[in-house]
Amino acid sequence: MEVGSFAEIEEEFVRRAHTMVWCNCATIDPRQRPRSRVLHPIWEGTTGWIATGRNSPKSRHLQQNSFVSLAYIADPLRPVYVDCRAQWEEDAATKQRIWELFKGTAPPLGYDLSRFWGNVANPAYGVLRLAPWRIQLADLLQPQNVKVWRGSV
């Protein structure tokens, strides 16, 4: 069922995504082949945040194609699919805020980013902003309960 506004799915979406924590994230490589890896964004409404390395295959893929597809499947009967545009955030204040967001969020969703990058000034530390253009809350046992929201990305 298509929903008219994000508000109609927001609570369930954030609850399911933050409960599952880990998602598969697929990018497209320069030869137009999909490539997947496991990540865990933190969602603030329709904005997702990923703390990740700037010098990775993912980073190189996003230079060519900024779209990603996420699949949360910890509950295989009630997966969540999120198709997004990903954008690197270079602003120091945003990078600091997201560093604190991850540090201040209870595990397993939050964690101390210094384990990977030492401090926020490390040039290898990157912040990806996710802007969804489609979110699907699936329910394989009750297909009539599937909800799809479409954004304007």
C-alpha positions as CSV (number, residue, x, y, z in Angstrom):
1,M,0.0,0.0,0.0
2,E,1.4,3.4,-1.0
3,V,1.3,6.0,1.9
4,G,0.9,9.7,1.3
5,S,3.4,11.0,3.8
6,F,6.5,9.8,5.6
7,A,4.8,10.6,8.9
8,E,2.5,7.5,8.2
9,I,5.5,5.1,8.4
10,E,8.1,7.1,10.4
11,E,7.7,5.5,13.8
12,E,7.6,1.9,12.4
13,F,10.4,2.6,10.0
14,V,12.8,4.0,12.6
15,R,11.9,1.4,15.1
16,R,12.5,-1.5,12.7
17,A,15.7,0.0,11.2
18,H,17.2,0.8,14.6
19,T,16.1,-2.6,16.1
20,M,17.7,-4.5,13.2
21,V,20.8,-2.1,13.3
22,W,22.7,-3.7,10.4
23,C,21.7,-3.4,6.8
24,N,23.1,-4.5,3.5
25,C,24.1,-1.5,1.4
26,A,24.6,-2.0,-2.4
27,T,26.4,0.5,-4.6
28,I,27.2,0.3,-8.4
29,D,30.8,0.0,-9.5
30,P,32.3,1.8,-12.5
31,R,31.4,-1.2,-14.7
32,Q,27.7,-1.0,-13.6
33,R,27.9,-4.1,-11.4
34,P,26.3,-4.1,-7.9
35,R,28.5,-4.5,-4.9
36,S,27.2,-5.0,-1.3
37,R,28.6,-4.5,2.2
38,V,27.1,-4.3,5.7
39,L,26.6,-0.9,7.4
40,H,24.4,0.5,10.0
41,P,23.0,4.0,9.6
42,I,21.3,6.0,12.3
43,W,18.1,7.6,11.1
44,E,16.8,11.0,12.0
45,G,13.4,11.1,10.3
46,T,14.0,10.8,6.5
47,T,17.7,11.4,6.9
48,G,20.1,8.6,7.4
49,W,23.7,9.0,8.6
50,I,26.6,6.6,8.0
51,A,30.0,7.0,9.6
52,T,32.4,5.3,7.1
53,G,35.8,5.4,5.5
54,R,36.5,7.9,2.8
55,N,39.1,5.7,1.1
56,S,37.0,2.6,0.2
57,P,35.4,1.0,-2.8
58,K,32.1,2.4,-1.6
59,S,33.6,5.9,-1.9
60,R,34.9,5.3,-5.4
61,H,31.5,3.8,-6.5
62,L,29.6,6.9,-5.2
63,Q,31.8,9.2,-7.4
64,Q,30.2,7.5,-10.4
65,N,26.7,6.8,-9.1
66,S,25.3,8.4,-5.9
67,F,22.4,6.0,-5.5
68,V,22.5,3.2,-2.9
69,S,20.0,0.5,-1.9
70,L,19.7,-0.7,1.7
71,A,18.1,-3.9,2.9
72,Y,17.5,-4.6,6.6
73,I,16.8,-8.3,6.9
74,A,17.5,-9.3,10.5
75,D,13.8,-10.3,10.5
76,P,13.5,-12.0,7.1
77,L,9.7,-12.0,7.2
78,R,9.5,-8.3,7.8
79,P,12.4,-6.7,5.9
80,V,12.9,-3.0,5.3
81,Y,14.1,-1.7,1.9
82,V,15.4,1.8,1.6
83,D,16.6,3.3,-1.8
84,C,18.5,6.5,-1.4
85,R,20.8,9.1,-2.8
86,A,24.0,9.2,-0.8
87,Q,26.1,12.4,-0.4
88,W,29.3,13.0,1.4
89,E,29.1,15.7,4.1
90,E,32.4,17.6,4.3
91,D,31.3,20.4,6.7
92,A,33.3,20.2,10.0
93,A,30.3,21.0,12.2
94,T,28.2,18.2,10.6
95,K,31.0,15.7,10.9
96,Q,31.4,16.6,14.6
97,R,27.6,16.4,15.2
98,I,27.4,12.9,13.6
99,W,30.5,11.8,15.6
100,E,28.7,12.8,18.8
101,L,25.4,11.2,17.6
102,F,27.1,7.9,17.1
103,K,29.0,8.2,20.4
104,G,25.9,9.3,22.4
105,T,23.5,6.6,21.0
106,A,23.3,3.4,23.0
107,P,24.9,0.3,21.5
108,P,24.4,-1.6,19.4
109,L,23.3,1.2,17.1
110,G,25.8,3.7,18.5
111,Y,29.5,3.2,19.0
112,D,32.7,5.1,19.7
113,L,34.0,6.2,16.3
114,S,37.5,6.8,17.8
115,R,38.1,3.0,17.6
116,F,38.4,3.4,13.9
117,W,39.5,7.0,13.2
118,G,41.0,8.3,16.4
119,N,39.3,11.7,16.2
120,V,36.9,13.7,14.1
121,A,39.8,15.5,12.3
122,N,41.1,12.3,10.7
123,P,40.7,12.7,6.9
124,A,39.8,9.1,6.5
125,Y,36.6,9.6,8.6
126,G,33.6,10.2,6.3
127,V,30.0,11.0,6.9
128,L,27.4,9.9,4.3
129,R,24.0,11.6,4.3
130,L,21.2,9.3,3.0
131,A,18.2,10.9,1.4
132,P,15.6,8.2,0.6
133,W,13.5,8.3,-2.5
134,R,11.6,5.0,-1.6
135,I,11.1,3.1,1.7
136,Q,9.3,-0.2,1.8
137,L,8.2,-1.8,5.1
138,A,7.6,-5.4,3.9
139,D,5.6,-8.1,5.6
140,L,5.8,-11.5,3.9
141,L,3.2,-13.1,6.2
142,Q,0.7,-10.3,5.7
143,P,1.3,-8.8,2.2
144,Q,-1.7,-6.5,2.7
145,N,0.3,-4.7,5.4
146,V,3.2,-3.7,3.1
147,K,3.8,0.0,3.2
148,V,5.6,2.0,0.6
149,W,6.6,5.7,0.8
150,R,8.1,7.6,-2.0
151,G,10.1,10.8,-1.6
152,S,11.3,13.3,-4.1
153,V,15.0,12.6,-4.6
